[in-house]
Amino acid sequence: MPDRAPQPVDRQLPTDEARDLISLVRDIAQREIAPNAAEEEDAGRFPREVFTLLSESGLLGLPYDSEYGGGDQPYEVYLQVLEELAAVRLTVGLGVSVHTLASYALAAYGTKQQQVEHLPAMLGGGLLGAYCLSEPASGSDAASLRTKAVRDGGEWVISGTKAWITHGGIADFYTVMARTGEDGPRGITAFLVPGDAEGLSAAVPEKKMGMKGSPTAQVHFDGVRVSDDRRVGDEGQGFAIALSALDSGRLGIAACAIGVAQAALDEAVTYATERRQFGKPIADFQGLRFMLADMATQIEAGRALYLAAARLRDAGRPFAKQAAMAKLHCTDTAMRVTTDAVQILGGYGYTADFPAERFMREAKVLQIVEGTNQIQRMVIARHLAGPEGR
C-alpha cells in the first residue's frame, strides 16, 4: 500500500461512547458490507441480512429515545454513522436514513400509547420502514397528493398510489401521507400502515441508473383498512409532519452524499499514488494534485455544513435553512467529486472493474431525492427573501 493511501476520516466526536460507536460501524462496514457491495449492487440484490444485523447492533434507531429501543444519540453522531455506511455502500447508508425518516412521525408526533406499542419493534426489533409522500403526479408539489383516506367508523380506508418509495414492497411498515380533507396542505393526515396490510401491494421496482440494490417502487393502496389508532398526529397535520421529517431527512441525504464523495476521493488518491506515467506516480503532476485538493476541500466544507446544521437541531434551534443548504451543497459536491474521480482514473474509471463509476451513478440520485436541489434553492431563498409573490 502506498504511503499516501487514504486513512479513515478523523472525526470530531462529542463522547467516548460516540467514538466506540464509529469503531463498531467501521468494523461492521468492512466485515459485513464492503466484501459484497459491488457484486450485490451489480446483481440488484438488497442486503436485508445487513439491516437485520444493524438492528441487532442498535444502529437503526440511533437518534431516538432509548426508552423505546433507540440509541439516544445526537444527530451530530447519527449523521456520521450514516456517512460511514454510505461510503461503503449507499444502499445501506441511504436505507438507514429512510428507515429513520419513516420512524420520525411516530417518534415525534405519536401518542405515548402508540410509541410504547410500535416504536420498540421499529427501532430495534428488526423491522424496516418506508416513507410514502410522493405520488406519480405529485413529487416536488407534494401538497397536491391525491391518495385518500376515508373514515369508516373506527377505521380509515386508504386508496391511491405512492411513487418512488425506497423499500417499496419489502418494508415492514409504511408512514403514509393521505388526503383526509380539503385540497392543499391542510387536508393531509399521516398514518402508520403495516407492510402486510390487505390491499397493499408494490409494483415491479424501477430500473435505475444506480443504487440497483435498493428497491424503489410504486406502492398501491387498494382499500387498505387501518384503525384510527394508527393515525399519527391530528387530522390535517400530516403535511406539517412530512415537512418536519424532511428537514431531518435532508441532513441524512447530505451525510450520505459526503460518504460517497469521500469514498470516491479515497479511490482517486489510491489510484493516483499507485499509477505511474512518465516515470513517476501521476499524483506528482500538479494538475492532478490540484484536482485532489479541490475534491478534499469540497468534502470537508460539506461535512462541516451538515454537522453545523445537526448541532443546531441537537440544540433545539431552527435548522430548516441549514438543512436545505447542507443537502444542496453536499449532493452537488458528491456529483462533482465522483465525476472527477472517474476522470482521474481515466479509462479504468469508466469500467466496472473499479468502483468510481458506481459512485458517480449513485451520486446523481442524491441531487434528486427528498427534494431536488432546485427545491432546496427555493427553500433557502424563502428564508432569505420571504415567500414568492408577496
Solvent accessible surface area in square Angstrom, and as a share of the most:
residue,aa,sasa,rsa
1,M,185,0.83
2,P,31,0.20
3,D,148,0.76
4,R,117,0.43
5,A,11,0.08
6,P,46,0.29
7,Q,133,0.59
8,P,92,0.58
9,V,27,0.15
10,D,138,0.72
11,R,30,0.11
12,Q,143,0.64
13,L,23,0.11
14,P,70,0.44
15,T,66,0.38
16,D,99,0.51
17,E,110,0.49
18,A,0,0.00
19,R,114,0.41
20,D,98,0.51
21,L,23,0.11
22,I,4,0.02
23,S,69,0.44
24,L,70,0.35
25,V,0,0.00
26,R,66,0.24
27,D,68,0.35
28,I,4,0.02
29,A,2,0.02
30,Q,116,0.52
31,R,129,0.47
32,E,65,0.29
33,I,4,0.02
34,A,38,0.29
35,P,90,0.56
36,N,69,0.35
37,A,3,0.02
38,A,61,0.47
39,E,130,0.58
40,E,22,0.10
41,E,7,0.03
42,D,119,0.61
43,A,80,0.62
44,G,37,0.36
45,R,107,0.39
46,F,31,0.13
47,P,1,0.00
48,R,76,0.28
49,E,89,0.40
50,V,8,0.05
51,F,3,0.01
52,T,52,0.30
53,L,51,0.25
54,L,0,0.00
55,S,5,0.03
56,E,132,0.59
57,S,37,0.24
58,G,35,0.33
59,L,1,0.00
60,L,3,0.01
61,G,1,0.01
62,L,6,0.03
63,P,24,0.15
64,Y,22,0.08
65,D,69,0.36
66,S,63,0.41
67,E,109,0.49
68,Y,19,0.07
69,G,40,0.39
70,G,14,0.13
71,G,22,0.21
72,D,85,0.44
73,Q,19,0.08
74,P,48,0.30
75,Y,9,0.03
76,E,23,0.10
77,V,0,0.00
78,Y,4,0.02
79,L,0,0.00
80,Q,1,0.00
81,V,0,0.00
82,L,0,0.00
83,E,2,0.01
84,E,20,0.09
85,L,0,0.00
86,A,3,0.02
87,A,28,0.21
88,V,22,0.13
89,R,3,0.01
90,L,0,0.00
91,T,0,0.00
92,V,0,0.00
93,G,0,0.00
94,L,6,0.03
95,G,0,0.00
96,V,1,0.00
97,S,3,0.02
98,V,10,0.06
99,H,0,0.00
100,T,4,0.02
101,L,9,0.04
102,A,1,0.00
103,S,0,0.00
104,Y,27,0.10
105,A,2,0.02
106,L,3,0.01
107,A,26,0.20
108,A,53,0.41
109,Y,68,0.26
110,G,14,0.13
111,T,78,0.45
112,K,116,0.49
113,Q,134,0.60
114,Q,12,0.05
115,Q,23,0.10
116,V,86,0.50
117,E,108,0.48
118,H,26,0.12
119,L,2,0.01
120,P,58,0.36
121,A,41,0.32
122,M,4,0.02
123,L,2,0.01
124,G,38,0.36
125,G,47,0.46
126,G,24,0.23
127,L,56,0.28
128,L,1,0.00
129,G,0,0.00
130,A,0,0.00
131,Y,23,0.09
132,C,0,0.00
133,L,12,0.06
134,S,31,0.20
135,E,10,0.04
136,P,83,0.52
137,A,97,0.75
138,S,3,0.02
139,G,42,0.40
140,S,76,0.49
141,D,89,0.46
142,A,12,0.09
143,A,19,0.15
144,S,42,0.27
145,L,0,0.00
146,R,120,0.44
147,T,1,0.01
148,K,103,0.44
149,A,3,0.03
150,V,92,0.53
151,R,107,0.39
152,D,68,0.35
153,G,60,0.57
154,G,52,0.50
155,E,64,0.29
156,W,7,0.02
157,V,33,0.19
158,I,0,0.00
159,S,50,0.32
160,G,27,0.26
161,T,37,0.22
162,K,0,0.00
163,A,3,0.02
164,W,155,0.54
165,I,3,0.02
166,T,24,0.14
167,H,0,0.00
168,G,3,0.03
169,G,46,0.44
170,I,61,0.31
171,A,9,0.07
172,D,49,0.26
173,F,7,0.03
174,Y,2,0.01
175,T,2,0.01
176,V,0,0.00
177,M,0,0.00
178,A,0,0.00
179,R,8,0.03
180,T,38,0.22
181,G,43,0.42
182,E,114,0.51
183,D,100,0.52
184,G,21,0.20
185,P,64,0.40
186,R,196,0.72
187,G,2,0.02
188,I,0,0.00
189,T,0,0.00
190,A,0,0.00
191,F,0,0.00
192,L,6,0.03
193,V,0,0.00
194,P,34,0.21
195,G,21,0.21
196,D,129,0.67
197,A,17,0.13
198,E,159,0.72
199,G,29,0.28
200,L,27,0.14
201,S,58,0.37
202,A,39,0.30
203,A,38,0.29
204,V,128,0.73
205,P,66,0.41
206,E,62,0.28
207,K,202,0.86
208,K,50,0.21
209,M,120,0.54
210,G,7,0.07
211,M,10,0.04
212,K,95,0.40
213,G,1,0.01
214,S,2,0.01
215,P,17,0.11
216,T,15,0.09
217,A,1,0.00
218,Q,52,0.23
219,V,0,0.00
220,H,61,0.27
221,F,5,0.02
222,D,114,0.59
223,G,31,0.30
224,V,0,0.00
225,R,123,0.45
226,V,6,0.03
227,S,44,0.29
228,D,37,0.19
229,D,85,0.44
230,R,52,0.19
231,R,54,0.20
232,V,2,0.01
233,G,16,0.15
234,D,94,0.49
235,E,91,0.41
236,G,26,0.25
237,Q,56,0.25
238,G,0,0.00
239,F,30,0.12
240,A,59,0.45
241,I,0,0.00
242,A,0,0.00
243,L,81,0.40
244,S,32,0.21
245,A,1,0.01
246,L,16,0.08
247,D,30,0.16
248,S,6,0.04
249,G,7,0.06
250,R,19,0.07
251,L,0,0.00
252,G,1,0.01
253,I,1,0.00
254,A,0,0.00
255,A,0,0.00
256,C,0,0.00
257,A,0,0.00
258,I,0,0.00
259,G,0,0.00
260,V,1,0.00
261,A,0,0.00
262,Q,26,0.11
263,A,13,0.10
264,A,0,0.00
265,L,16,0.08
266,D,39,0.20
267,E,37,0.17
268,A,0,0.00
269,V,28,0.16
270,T,31,0.18
271,Y,25,0.09
272,A,0,0.00
273,T,13,0.08
274,E,96,0.43
275,R,90,0.33
276,R,136,0.50
277,Q,75,0.33
278,F,187,0.78
279,G,62,0.60
280,K,78,0.33
281,P,16,0.10
282,I,20,0.10
283,A,5,0.04
284,D,56,0.29
285,F,70,0.29
286,Q,122,0.54
287,G,53,0.51
288,L,26,0.13
289,R,117,0.43
290,F,117,0.49
291,M,56,0.25
292,L,23,0.11
293,A,53,0.41
294,D,82,0.42
295,M,1,0.00
296,A,37,0.29
297,T,90,0.53
298,Q,46,0.20
299,I,2,0.01
300,E,104,0.46
301,A,49,0.38
302,G,0,0.00
303,R,15,0.05
304,A,61,0.47
305,L,50,0.25
306,Y,0,0.00
307,L,14,0.07
308,A,47,0.37
309,A,0,0.00
310,A,0,0.00
311,R,99,0.36
312,L,32,0.16
313,R,60,0.22
314,D,60,0.31
315,A,70,0.55
316,G,70,0.67
317,R,147,0.54
318,P,121,0.76
319,F,32,0.13
320,A,27,0.21
321,K,55,0.23
322,Q,49,0.22
323,A,0,0.00
324,A,0,0.00
325,M,58,0.26
326,A,0,0.00
327,K,0,0.00
328,L,27,0.14
329,H,54,0.24
330,C,0,0.00
331,T,0,0.00
332,D,23,0.12
333,T,0,0.00
334,A,0,0.00
335,M,34,0.15
336,R,107,0.39
337,V,0,0.00
338,T,0,0.00
339,T,57,0.33
340,D,43,0.22
341,A,0,0.00
342,V,20,0.12
343,Q,129,0.57
344,I,10,0.05
345,L,2,0.01
346,G,38,0.36
347,G,60,0.58
348,Y,102,0.39
349,G,0,0.00
350,Y,188,0.71
351,T,51,0.30
352,A,88,0.69
353,D,125,0.65
354,F,57,0.24
355,P,40,0.25
356,A,0,0.00
357,E,33,0.15
358,R,22,0.08
359,F,14,0.06
360,M,65,0.29
361,R,66,0.24
362,E,1,0.01
363,A,0,0.00
364,K,77,0.33
365,V,41,0.24
366,L,0,0.00
367,Q,27,0.12
368,I,91,0.46
369,V,41,0.24
370,E,31,0.14
371,G,20,0.20
372,T,38,0.22
373,N,4,0.02
374,Q,119,0.53
375,I,36,0.18
376,Q,0,0.00
377,R,114,0.42
378,M,78,0.35
379,V,23,0.13
380,I,19,0.10
381,A,50,0.39
382,R,104,0.38
383,H,99,0.44
384,L,125,0.62
385,A,69,0.53
386,G,20,0.19
387,P,84,0.53
388,E,108,0.48
389,G,86,0.83
390,R,212,0.77
